[in-house]
Amino acid sequence: MTTPTGATRAEICVVACAEAWRGDGEILAATAGTVPALGARLARLTFSPHLLLTDGEAMLLSTPQDPGRIEGWLPYRKHLSLAARGKRHMMMGAAQLDRYGNQNISCVGDWARPRRQLLGARGAPSNTVNHPVSYWVPRHSPRVFVPRVDMVSGVGYDRAAAQGPAVARFHGLRRVVTDLAVLDFATPDHRMRLASVHPGVGTDQVRERTGFALAVDGEVPTTREPTEEELRLLREVLDPHGTRDREVRT
């Protein structure tokens, strides 16, 4: 579907991801997925010009328009140093998320004998206690948004608080972007809140596809649409072949 301005759902999602880095300043934007990567590059070209972007491996990109142009070398040890110092904001994926933002990318079922083995915790524990983290979920469903994750990979607000200031001091989950909505943790107890719904999506639809009760503050706003310039950049510069539409299907 498209909106009155002609934006597709995928383009709405790219802009919603880009907004996660608004105001971050000079910080490394790390991403998992096509839509978050496009969001970071769009943010760099518009309202967050000081973002650092990588090729996903060991290089810093000089211009988002031309990923082939390199401005610096970022070996793994340096990348980890940035993460440990809090100079990174990563948008990760999630196989499961609960109401406090605990994330699972390790396994489904009992971790001692899982029904399905996934990526493993990888860098999720250190990411979530060292620097800002957001999440991208291309299929909003009760299989992802669960009452309790089967294994904690990324640390949520309740677990960070339970471990005390040493863990909670640098812990911060910014937002969760899905194909239906934007969610955040702007509640007194840091329980997941429905921040906005994408054009054409209803609040009840999001609730039905979430396996726990979302916090809802009155009338839920609509996620903003891309500007004409953002649409031009997406369609003509950043993603002329439309790879974003392969990750978001409506």
N, C-alpha and C positions, 0 to 999 in steps of 0.2 A: 504494500500500500504506500501511497505518497500523501503528504500533507498539503494544505492549501498553497504553501510556498513551493511545492514540488519536491520536497526533501523525502527521501526514503527512510524507513525505520533504521536501516544501517547507518545512515548519515546522522540521524538523531542520536544514535548510540555513540558515534565517533565524537560528536560535540560534547555529549555528557561525560565521556572519558576525558576529553581535553580539559574540561572544567576542574577536574581533580587536581591539576597542576597550577591552577590560577593562583598567583601570588607566591609561588614557591621560591622565586629568585634563582640564583645559580646553584642548581642541584641536579643530580643525575636522575633522569627519568628512565626507569627500567620497566619493561613491559613483557607480558606473556599473551600473545594473540595478535591478530591482524588489526582488529578494531582499536585496542589500546595503543598499539604502535602508531597508527594513523592519528589517534587523539593527541599523543605526545608531540608528534611532528606538527600537527595543526596548531597546538598551543604555542609552540616555538615560533611559528610564523605569524602569530597574531598577538595574543595578550601576555605571553610568557617568553620574551625573547632571550632570556638568559639561561634557559634550560640547556643542559648537556644531554646529547642523544648518542646512543651507541648503535653499532650494527648488530648487536646481540652477542658479539663475541669479544673482540679485543680492540676495537677501534672507536674513536669518537668522530662523529660526523660533523663536517663543517657547515653543511647546508641541508635542511630537510628536503629541499626540492630535488637535490641530487645526492642520494645515498652513496654514490660511488666516490664522492669527494671526501677525503679524510683529513681531519685537522689534528689528530693526536692518537697516540697509542695508549691503550688502557689494559695492561696485562692483568691477569686474574688477581694477583696479590694486591694490586692497586685498587681494583674494583671492590675487593673485600674490605680494604681499608676505608674506602668511602662509605660502605655500608655500616661498618662498625662505628664510624664517627657521625653517623646520622645524616650524611650528605647525599642521601638517595631517597627517592619516593618511588616505590615499585607498585605496579598494578598486576597482581597475580590472578591466576585462575583458582577455582575451587570445585572439588567434587561434592563437598558438603560444607554448609555454613549453618551455624545456629544463631539464636537471637542475640547473642553477645559478641558475635563475630569470630568465634572459634572456627578454624578452617581445617578441612581434611583433604589432603591430596595423597594419602598413604595407602589406604585400603578400605574396602567395604566389608563390613562384618567384623567378627571378633579378630583383633589383630594377631592373636596366636594361631588362628586358623581362618584366614579371611576368605570370603566368597570370591573376592576379586582383588588382585594386587594392582596398585596404581604406581605413581611415580616414586613414592617415598617422601619423607618430610623435606628432604633437600635443604634449601636455605630458609624455609618458612619460619622456623622458630626464631632464628637470629634476626631475620627481617622485621618481624613483628615486635621485637623488644628493643630494636636499635634505631628505627627510622619510620617515617610515615608509610602506611600501606593502604592500598585500595584493592578492590576486587572487580573482576569482569566475569560475568556469567552469561554466556550467549543463549542459554535455554533456561528460563525461569520456571522451576518446577518444584513440587514437594520432595522430589528425590534429592535435590540440591539443598533446599532450605528446610532443614530437619530440626526436630526438637533437641536432639543431642547428636553430635558427630561421633562416628565410630572410633576415630582416633584424632587427637589434637595434633595438627601439624603447625598451623599458625595460631598464635595465642590471642584469645578474645579478651574483652574488657573484664569479665568476671574473674578469669584465671590470673590475669595480670594484677588485678587489685588484691587477690588473695595472697600473692607472693610478696606483696609489700612494695615500698618505694623503689628498691633496687631494680625491680622489673618494670613497674608501672611508670617510672620517671620519663622514659622516652617512648613509651607505647602510645600509639595513636592510629586508629583506623579511620580513614577519611570518608570514603563512600563505597558503595557497591552499585555498579551499573549492570543492568540486565537488559534483555531484549524487550522488557515491559516497563521498566521503571528505574528510578534512582532511589537508593536507600542510604540512610546514614545512621549515626548513633547519637544524635543530638537530643537525648533524653536524660533526665536526672540520674538514672541508673545505667546509662549507656546501652539500653536495649534498642534493637534495630527499629528504625522508624521509616515509614514511607514518606520520602521527601518530595517526590514528584512522579507522575505517571506520564508515559510517552503519549504523544497525540494519537487518539483513536483507542486508547486503553483505559478501561474503567478501574476504579479502586477495588471493586468486588472481584474483578478478574485477577488482580494481583493477590488479593487475600486468598482466593481459592487455590492459587498455585504456590502458596507458602505453607509449610508444614507446622507453623506456629503463629501465634497472634502477633501481628505487627502493631507497633505504636503508630497511631494516626492522630495528627493534630488538626482537627477541624477539616475544612475543605482542602483537599490536596491539589497543589498547583500542577500545571502541565509543564513538562520538560521543555526548555527553550529550543526553538528550531535554529538551524544554521542561518547565518546572515548570507546575503548574496555573495560576499567575498569569500566566506568560508566554503560555500558550495563550489565556487569557481576553483579554489585551491584544491579541494578534494577531488573534483572531477577532472580537472585539467592538469594539475601539477602532481599531487601526492598519489592518487590512485586512479589514473585514467582507464585502467582495465577493469575496474569495479570489483576488486577482490574482496572488498568489505561486504558485498552482498552474498558472498559464499558463507560468511560466518553468521549472518543474521538473516533468517528466512521468516517471512510473515505470510 
